């Protein structure tokens, strides 16, 4: 599914040199190497501010808490209604768990079945529902590396003043969105704040856990820097209850090296995705529904994705997944259980059938190998194995 050694081989000397510089400096937590990466990442995202933290999950919490969502950054108990945040039921667990951790309530709306991203029309219906509690923010997920429909979400905020848009961009560093008169806005610059993950499987990957918050708000930047260090603005003077979520210098140094090569890597991912598309068409497998064949990923013409994952829809998905394993071909199911049906969220009160598009996606999606070092012959092997399975 992913071969870390191939990328490391090409960057070995640069990465080891960066690690040695950190070891020589004896500055291991935050410090100048973290500041240098934050500056480079902010520039890549076209934002004034970037705040490094310990993980993508922490980045989601930090973005929400710094924006004043929930009550987790306060020592006072919650009083009055709990803040609500709308997000996707078809995402990694942290998209919703971070909302709860921030002291807010997750609300789900269904997805767009073509992009797998949160559907703005479903969100609009939820906001108009008489039973909908007061909503403070929307957390769209740029799933698989394709930006959510940002034009539609921005239109929603015009209809609902005060509603914040916070990007779950964990899978989308380097993706972009084109709006009328605004070509190629990078993920991370679209919302009031954004959260990124640098988990080792991401397109911009640390050698461990790491995350980042981006924002154009000076106030959010200041508060996030305090909250990631136990609410301190001065050493041992705590203005509020924060958390320990500091980015370490070794990860920042590694990420700064890899960031220099990310545009080429993202373009290679797009090229590989296009080649997968063509190979599936040549094999007469591409179809408009899983009843006729494989449903290929769809790209919104306004989006420039980075294909963090190349995800098909397939009939008999689980059997296909197992068959590929017998052929020593990696594949993964992202995600087999939608969030509203996870046992951990049973108290939210959702039931099967509430979000049919998300539930169908969970039954059909299969991610195939895609990373910049993947060889063309390996792609051919993947497609040929799937052709044999359906033959």
C-alpha positions as CSV (number, residue, x, y, z in Angstrom):
1,X,0.0,0.0,0.0
2,X,2.9,2.4,0.8
3,X,6.7,2.0,0.8
4,X,8.3,4.5,3.1
5,X,11.8,3.3,2.2
6,X,11.6,4.6,-1.4
7,X,11.1,8.3,-0.4
8,X,13.7,8.0,2.4
9,X,16.3,6.6,0.0
10,X,16.0,9.7,-2.2
11,X,16.1,12.2,0.7
12,X,18.4,10.2,3.1
13,X,21.3,12.6,3.2
14,X,19.2,15.7,3.6
15,X,17.1,14.2,6.3
16,X,20.0,12.8,8.3
17,X,21.8,16.2,8.0
18,X,18.7,18.0,9.3
19,X,18.4,15.5,12.2
20,X,22.1,16.0,13.0
21,X,21.6,19.8,13.1
22,X,18.8,19.4,15.7
23,X,21.0,17.1,17.8
24,X,23.9,19.5,17.7
25,X,21.6,22.4,18.6
26,X,20.2,20.6,21.7
27,X,16.9,22.4,21.1
28,X,14.4,19.7,20.8
29,X,10.9,21.1,21.6
30,X,9.6,24.1,19.6
31,X,12.6,26.5,19.0
32,X,14.1,27.8,15.8
33,X,13.6,24.6,13.7
34,X,9.9,24.6,14.5
35,X,9.6,28.3,13.8
36,X,11.4,27.8,10.4
37,X,9.0,25.0,9.4
38,X,6.0,27.1,10.5
39,X,7.1,29.9,8.3
40,X,7.6,27.6,5.3
41,X,4.3,25.9,5.8
42,X,2.5,29.2,6.2
43,X,3.9,30.4,2.9
44,X,2.9,27.1,1.2
45,X,-0.6,27.6,2.4
46,X,-0.8,31.3,1.6
47,X,-1.6,32.1,5.2
48,X,0.1,34.6,7.6
49,X,0.2,32.1,10.5
50,X,1.0,28.4,11.1
51,X,1.2,26.8,14.5
52,X,3.0,23.4,14.8
53,X,1.6,20.9,17.3
54,X,1.9,17.3,18.2
55,X,-0.6,15.6,15.8
56,X,-3.4,16.2,13.4
57,X,-5.9,15.2,16.0
58,X,-4.5,17.9,18.3
59,X,-4.5,20.4,15.4
60,X,-8.3,19.9,15.1
61,X,-8.8,20.4,18.8
62,X,-6.5,23.4,18.8
63,X,-8.2,25.1,15.8
64,X,-11.6,24.6,17.4
65,X,-10.6,25.6,21.0
66,X,-8.6,28.7,19.7
67,X,-11.7,29.8,17.8
68,X,-13.7,29.7,20.9
69,X,-15.7,26.6,20.1
70,X,-16.7,24.6,23.1
71,X,-15.4,25.0,26.6
72,X,-12.4,22.7,26.8
73,X,-10.0,25.6,26.9
74,X,-11.6,27.0,30.1
75,X,-11.4,26.0,33.7
76,X,-15.0,26.9,34.2
77,X,-17.7,24.3,33.8
78,X,-20.0,24.5,30.8
79,X,-23.1,26.6,31.4
80,X,-26.1,26.9,29.0
81,X,-26.3,25.1,25.6
82,X,-23.3,23.2,24.4
83,X,-21.8,24.6,21.1
84,X,-22.6,22.5,18.1
85,X,-20.3,21.8,15.1
86,X,-21.5,20.2,11.8
87,X,-19.1,17.8,10.2
88,X,-19.1,14.7,7.9
89,X,-20.0,11.2,9.1
90,X,-17.6,9.8,6.6
91,X,-14.1,10.6,7.8
92,X,-11.5,9.5,10.3
93,X,-12.6,9.3,13.9
94,X,-10.8,12.5,14.9
95,X,-13.0,14.7,12.8
96,X,-15.8,14.2,15.4
97,X,-13.8,13.2,18.5
98,X,-11.9,16.5,18.4
99,X,-15.3,18.4,18.5
100,X,-16.2,16.5,21.7
101,X,-12.8,17.0,23.1
102,X,-13.3,20.8,22.6
103,X,-16.4,20.6,24.7
104,X,-18.8,20.9,21.8
105,X,-21.4,18.6,20.2
106,X,-20.9,17.0,16.8
107,X,-23.8,17.1,14.3
108,X,-23.6,15.1,11.1
109,X,-24.9,15.8,7.6
110,X,-24.7,13.5,4.7
111,X,-21.9,13.5,2.0
112,X,-21.8,14.2,-1.7
113,X,-21.7,10.6,-3.2
114,X,-19.3,11.7,-6.0
115,X,-16.6,13.5,-3.9
116,X,-17.3,11.8,-0.6
117,X,-17.1,15.2,1.0
118,X,-19.6,16.9,3.3
119,X,-22.6,17.9,1.2
120,X,-23.5,21.6,1.5
121,X,-27.1,21.0,0.6
122,X,-27.4,18.5,3.5
123,X,-25.8,21.0,5.8
124,X,-28.3,23.7,4.7
125,X,-31.2,21.4,5.3
126,X,-29.9,20.6,8.8
127,X,-29.4,24.3,9.6
128,X,-33.0,25.0,8.5
129,X,-34.4,22.2,10.6
130,X,-36.5,23.4,13.6
131,X,-34.8,20.8,15.8
132,X,-31.3,21.9,14.9
133,X,-29.5,23.4,18.0
134,X,-27.4,26.6,17.7
135,X,-24.5,25.9,15.4
136,X,-21.2,27.7,15.9
137,X,-19.1,26.2,13.1
138,X,-18.9,23.8,10.2
139,X,-16.0,21.5,9.9
140,X,-15.8,20.3,6.3
141,X,-13.3,17.5,5.6
142,X,-11.1,17.6,2.5
143,X,-11.4,13.9,2.2
144,X,-8.7,11.9,0.3
145,X,-7.0,15.2,-0.6
146,X,-9.8,16.9,-2.5
147,X,-11.2,20.2,-1.2
148,X,-14.8,20.3,-0.2
149,X,-17.2,22.6,-2.1
150,X,-15.9,25.8,-0.6
151,X,-18.0,28.2,-2.7
152,X,-21.2,26.5,-1.3
153,X,-19.9,26.6,2.3
154,X,-19.0,30.3,2.0
155,X,-22.5,31.0,0.7
156,X,-23.9,29.2,3.8
157,X,-22.0,31.6,6.1
158,X,-23.4,34.5,4.3
159,X,-26.9,33.2,5.0
160,X,-25.9,32.4,8.6
161,X,-23.7,35.3,9.9
162,X,-21.3,34.3,12.6
163,X,-21.0,30.7,11.5
164,X,-17.3,29.8,11.3
165,X,-15.7,27.5,8.7
166,X,-12.8,25.4,10.0
167,X,-11.1,23.1,7.5
168,X,-10.2,19.5,8.4
169,X,-7.4,19.5,5.9
170,X,-5.6,16.5,7.5
171,X,-5.3,14.7,4.1
172,X,-4.9,17.7,1.8
173,X,-1.6,19.6,2.2
174,X,-1.0,21.2,-1.2
175,X,-4.6,20.8,-2.5
176,X,-6.4,23.9,-3.7
177,X,-9.8,25.3,-4.7
178,X,-10.7,27.8,-7.4
179,X,-13.5,30.3,-6.8
180,X,-14.6,33.0,-9.3
181,X,-11.9,35.6,-9.3
182,X,-9.8,33.6,-6.8
183,X,-7.8,30.9,-8.7
184,X,-6.0,28.2,-6.8
185,X,-6.6,29.0,-3.1
186,X,-4.6,26.5,-1.1
187,X,-6.2,24.2,1.5
188,X,-5.4,25.9,4.8
189,X,-6.3,29.4,3.6
190,X,-10.0,28.8,2.9
191,X,-11.5,28.8,6.4
192,X,-11.1,30.8,9.6
193,X,-8.6,28.1,10.6
194,X,-7.5,24.8,9.3
195,X,-5.9,21.6,10.7
196,X,-3.3,19.4,9.0
197,X,-1.9,16.0,9.9
198,X,1.7,14.9,9.1
199,X,1.1,11.3,10.2
200,X,3.6,9.1,8.3
201,X,1.1,8.0,5.7
202,X,0.3,11.5,4.6
203,X,1.6,13.1,1.5
204,X,3.7,15.5,3.7
205,X,4.8,12.9,6.2
206,X,6.7,13.2,9.5
207,X,8.7,10.3,11.0
208,X,6.2,10.1,13.8
209,X,3.2,12.2,14.8
210,X,2.9,15.9,14.0
211,X,0.3,18.5,13.1
212,X,-0.3,22.1,12.1
213,X,-2.9,24.8,12.4
214,X,-3.1,27.6,9.9
215,X,-5.1,30.8,10.1
216,X,-5.2,34.4,8.9
217,X,-6.4,35.5,12.4
218,X,-3.7,37.1,14.6
219,X,-5.9,36.5,17.6
220,X,-6.3,32.8,16.9
221,X,-2.6,32.5,16.2
222,X,-1.8,34.0,19.6
223,X,-4.3,31.8,21.5
224,X,-3.3,28.6,19.7
225,X,0.4,29.2,20.6
226,X,-0.7,29.6,24.2
227,X,-3.1,26.6,24.3
228,X,-0.5,24.2,22.8
229,X,1.8,25.0,25.8
230,X,-0.6,24.6,28.7
231,X,-2.1,28.0,28.3
232,X,1.2,29.9,28.9
233,X,2.1,33.1,27.3
234,X,5.0,33.6,29.8
235,X,6.8,30.6,31.3
236,X,4.9,29.2,34.3
237,X,2.2,31.9,34.0
238,X,-1.0,30.2,32.8
239,X,-3.8,32.4,31.4
240,X,-6.1,29.5,30.8
241,X,-6.2,25.7,30.8
242,X,-4.5,24.4,27.6
243,X,-2.7,21.2,26.7
244,X,0.8,19.9,26.0
245,X,0.8,19.7,22.2
246,X,4.1,21.1,21.2
247,X,5.8,20.1,17.9
248,X,9.3,18.7,18.4
249,X,12.2,20.1,16.4
250,X,13.2,16.7,14.9
251,X,9.9,16.3,13.2
252,X,9.9,20.0,12.1
253,X,13.3,19.6,10.5
254,X,12.3,16.5,8.6
255,X,9.1,18.1,7.4
256,X,10.9,21.2,6.3
257,X,13.1,19.0,4.1
258,X,10.2,17.1,2.6
259,X,8.1,20.3,2.1
260,X,10.6,21.4,-0.6
261,X,9.8,18.4,-2.7
262,X,6.1,18.3,-2.1
263,X,4.9,20.1,-5.3
264,X,6.6,17.5,-7.5
265,X,5.3,14.7,-5.3
266,X,1.7,16.0,-5.5
267,X,1.9,16.3,-9.3
268,X,3.2,12.7,-9.5
269,X,0.2,11.6,-7.5
270,X,-2.2,13.4,-9.9
271,X,-0.3,11.8,-12.8
272,X,-0.7,8.3,-11.2
273,X,-4.4,8.9,-10.6
274,X,-4.9,9.8,-14.3
275,X,-3.0,6.7,-15.3
276,X,-5.2,4.5,-13.0
277,X,-8.2,6.1,-14.7
278,X,-6.9,5.2,-18.1
279,X,-5.9,1.7,-17.2
280,X,-9.3,0.9,-15.7
281,X,-11.0,2.3,-18.9
282,X,-8.7,0.2,-21.1
283,X,-9.6,-2.8,-19.1
284,X,-13.3,-2.0,-19.6
285,X,-13.8,-1.8,-15.9
286,X,-14.8,1.9,-15.5
287,X,-18.6,2.4,-14.9
288,X,-21.1,4.8,-13.5
289,X,-22.3,2.3,-10.8
290,X,-20.9,-0.7,-9.0
291,X,-23.5,-2.8,-10.7
292,X,-21.6,-2.5,-14.0
293,X,-18.0,-2.2,-12.8
294,X,-15.6,0.0,-10.9
295,X,-16.6,3.6,-10.1
296,X,-13.5,5.8,-10.5
297,X,-12.8,8.8,-8.3
298,X,-14.5,12.0,-9.5
299,X,-12.7,15.4,-9.3
300,X,-14.7,18.6,-9.0
301,X,-13.4,20.9,-11.9
302,X,-12.9,23.6,-9.3
303,X,-10.6,21.5,-7.2
304,X,-6.9,20.6,-7.6
305,X,-6.6,17.4,-5.5
306,X,-3.4,15.8,-4.2
307,X,-4.8,12.2,-4.2
308,X,-3.8,11.4,-0.7
309,X,-5.8,8.3,-1.6
310,X,-7.0,6.9,-4.9
311,X,-10.4,5.5,-3.9
312,X,-12.7,3.4,-6.1
313,X,-16.2,2.1,-5.4
314,X,-16.5,-1.6,-6.0
315,X,-19.1,-4.3,-5.7
316,X,-18.1,-7.2,-3.4
317,X,-15.6,-4.8,-1.9
318,X,-14.5,-6.9,1.1
319,X,-14.0,-10.0,-1.1
320,X,-12.0,-7.9,-3.6
321,X,-9.9,-6.5,-0.7
322,X,-9.1,-10.1,0.5
323,X,-8.3,-11.3,-3.0
324,X,-5.8,-8.5,-3.6
325,X,-4.1,-9.4,-0.3
326,X,-3.7,-13.0,-1.7
327,X,-1.9,-11.4,-4.6
328,X,0.3,-9.4,-2.3
329,X,-1.3,-6.2,-3.4
330,X,-2.1,-3.6,-0.6
331,X,-5.5,-2.0,-0.4
332,X,-7.3,-0.3,2.5
333,X,-10.9,0.6,3.5
334,X,-11.2,4.2,4.5
335,X,-13.7,3.9,6.3
336,X,-15.7,0.7,7.0
337,X,-18.0,2.3,9.6
338,X,-19.4,5.8,9.3
339,X,-18.9,7.9,12.4
340,X,-22.6,8.1,13.3
341,X,-22.6,4.3,13.7
342,X,-19.4,4.1,15.8
343,X,-20.0,2.6,19.2
344,X,-18.2,5.5,20.8
345,X,-20.7,8.0,19.5
346,X,-23.9,6.0,20.3
347,X,-25.0,8.7,22.8
348,X,-25.4,11.1,19.9
349,X,-28.5,9.3,19.0
350,X,-28.0,8.4,15.4
351,X,-29.2,5.2,13.8
352,X,-28.6,3.2,10.5
353,X,-30.3,4.9,7.6
354,X,-29.7,8.4,8.8
355,X,-27.0,9.2,6.2
356,X,-27.5,6.8,3.3
357,X,-24.8,8.2,1.1
358,X,-22.2,7.8,3.8
359,X,-23.4,4.3,4.7
360,X,-23.2,3.2,1.1
361,X,-19.7,4.7,0.6
362,X,-18.6,2.8,3.7
363,X,-19.7,-0.5,2.1
364,X,-18.1,0.2,-1.3
365,X,-14.9,2.3,-1.1
366,X,-11.5,0.7,-1.5
367,X,-8.2,2.7,-1.6
368,X,-5.5,1.4,-4.0
369,X,-1.7,2.0,-3.7
370,X,-0.7,5.6,-4.7
371,X,2.4,7.4,-3.7
372,X,5.0,9.3,-5.8
373,X,7.5,6.4,-5.9
374,X,4.9,3.9,-7.2
375,X,6.1,2.4,-10.5
376,X,4.0,2.2,-13.7
377,X,4.4,-1.6,-13.8
378,X,3.1,-1.9,-10.3
379,X,0.0,0.1,-11.2
380,X,-0.6,-2.3,-14.2
381,X,-0.3,-5.2,-11.8
382,X,-3.0,-3.7,-9.5
383,X,-5.4,-3.1,-12.4
384,X,-4.8,-6.5,-13.9
385,X,-5.5,-8.3,-10.6
386,X,-8.8,-6.4,-10.3
387,X,-9.7,-7.3,-13.9
388,X,-9.0,-11.0,-13.1
389,X,-11.2,-10.8,-10.0
390,X,-14.2,-9.5,-11.9
391,X,-13.6,-11.8,-14.8
